[in-house]
Amino acid sequence: MNPELQDKLTEIFPWFHNIYIECGDGWQWIILDMCREIDDLYFDAGREVDIEIVQIKEKFGSLRVYYSHTEFNGVFFIDEIIAKYELLSKKTCEFCGKDASIINEKGWLRCVCKNCERIW
């Protein structure tokens, strides 16, 4: 992922510590929207964001987000938010962000559109 996006995420969301994102640029808007929704959840609850994103990566053709947190009764909702965006990644090209599907190329799963499939 583009290092500039990582810097931007840290700038927009101070709670998003500058971690290495291990996926293609096509999912950048998914990650940005997911962070906005998490931020809004805490804002609506009148709380400081107390989760720490540990890792964001592609695994088995979809986005995976790992995090830790302190006790907050909204954790269930955080899990729902993350699950929603992980599911969305399964139909979004990891490389360009267009509509896509997961393909199996010699045992390697990737979510790519028809155009990027030729490149990949």
C-alpha positions as CSV (number, residue, x, y, z in Angstrom):
1,M,0.0,0.0,0.0
2,N,1.0,3.5,-0.7
3,P,3.1,4.9,2.2
4,E,1.4,8.3,1.7
5,L,-2.0,6.7,2.4
6,Q,-0.6,5.4,5.7
7,D,0.6,8.8,6.6
8,K,-2.7,10.3,5.7
9,L,-4.6,7.7,7.9
10,T,-2.4,8.6,10.8
11,E,-3.0,12.3,10.2
12,I,-6.8,11.9,10.0
13,F,-7.1,9.4,12.7
14,P,-4.5,10.0,15.5
15,W,-5.5,6.6,17.0
16,F,-4.4,4.9,13.8
17,H,-0.7,4.3,14.5
18,N,1.5,4.3,11.5
19,I,1.6,0.6,10.7
20,Y,2.5,-1.2,7.5
21,I,-0.5,-2.0,5.5
22,E,0.1,-5.2,3.5
23,C,-2.4,-5.0,0.6
24,G,-2.9,-3.3,-2.8
25,D,-3.9,0.3,-3.3
26,G,-7.4,-0.8,-4.6
27,W,-8.6,-1.3,-1.1
28,Q,-7.4,2.1,0.2
29,W,-10.9,3.6,0.2
30,I,-12.3,0.5,2.0
31,I,-9.7,1.0,4.8
32,L,-10.4,4.8,4.9
33,D,-14.2,4.2,5.2
34,M,-13.7,1.5,7.8
35,C,-11.6,3.9,9.9
36,R,-14.1,6.7,9.5
37,E,-16.9,4.4,10.7
38,I,-14.9,3.2,13.7
39,D,-14.0,6.8,14.6
40,D,-17.7,7.8,14.3
41,L,-18.7,4.9,16.6
42,Y,-16.5,6.2,19.4
43,F,-17.5,9.8,18.7
44,D,-21.2,8.9,19.0
45,A,-20.4,7.1,22.3
46,G,-18.6,10.2,23.6
47,R,-15.3,8.2,24.0
48,E,-11.8,8.5,22.9
49,V,-10.8,5.8,20.4
50,D,-9.1,3.1,22.5
51,I,-8.4,0.4,19.9
52,E,-5.1,-0.2,18.3
53,I,-5.0,-1.5,14.8
54,V,-2.3,-4.2,14.9
55,Q,-2.2,-5.3,11.3
56,I,-4.0,-4.8,8.0
57,K,-3.3,-7.3,5.2
58,E,-4.6,-9.4,2.4
59,K,-5.2,-13.0,3.3
60,F,-7.0,-15.6,1.2
61,G,-8.2,-13.0,-1.2
62,S,-9.8,-10.6,1.3
63,L,-8.9,-7.9,3.7
64,R,-7.9,-8.9,7.2
65,V,-7.8,-6.4,10.1
66,Y,-6.4,-7.3,13.5
67,Y,-6.8,-5.0,16.5
68,S,-6.6,-4.9,20.3
69,H,-8.7,-2.8,22.6
70,T,-9.6,-2.0,26.1
71,E,-13.0,-2.8,27.5
72,F,-15.7,-0.9,25.6
73,N,-19.3,-2.1,25.1
74,G,-19.1,-1.1,21.5
75,V,-16.5,-3.8,20.7
76,F,-19.2,-5.9,19.2
77,F,-20.0,-3.1,16.8
78,I,-16.3,-2.7,15.9
79,D,-16.3,-6.4,15.0
80,E,-19.4,-5.8,12.8
81,I,-17.8,-2.8,11.1
82,I,-14.6,-4.7,10.3
83,A,-16.5,-7.7,9.1
84,K,-18.5,-5.5,6.8
85,Y,-15.4,-4.1,5.1
86,E,-13.7,-7.4,5.0
87,L,-16.7,-8.7,3.1
88,L,-16.7,-5.7,0.8
89,S,-13.0,-6.5,-0.1
90,K,-14.1,-9.9,-1.4
91,K,-15.8,-8.1,-4.3
92,T,-13.4,-5.2,-4.8
93,C,-10.2,-5.5,-6.8
94,E,-7.2,-5.3,-4.5
95,F,-5.2,-3.5,-7.2
96,C,-7.5,-0.9,-8.8
97,G,-10.7,-0.8,-6.6
98,K,-13.2,-1.9,-9.3
99,D,-15.8,-4.7,-9.0
100,A,-14.0,-8.0,-8.8
101,S,-14.1,-11.6,-7.6
102,I,-11.7,-13.9,-5.8
103,I,-9.7,-16.1,-8.2
104,N,-7.4,-19.0,-7.5
105,E,-4.2,-18.8,-9.5
106,K,-2.1,-21.9,-8.7
107,G,-3.3,-22.0,-5.1
108,W,-2.9,-18.3,-4.5
109,L,-6.2,-16.5,-3.9
110,R,-6.6,-12.9,-4.9
111,C,-9.5,-10.6,-5.5
112,V,-9.0,-9.0,-8.9
113,C,-11.0,-7.6,-11.7
114,K,-10.8,-9.0,-15.2
115,N,-8.4,-6.3,-16.3
116,C,-6.0,-6.7,-13.4
117,E,-6.2,-10.5,-13.7
118,R,-4.4,-10.3,-17.0
119,I,-1.6,-8.2,-15.3
120,W,-1.4,-10.3,-12.1
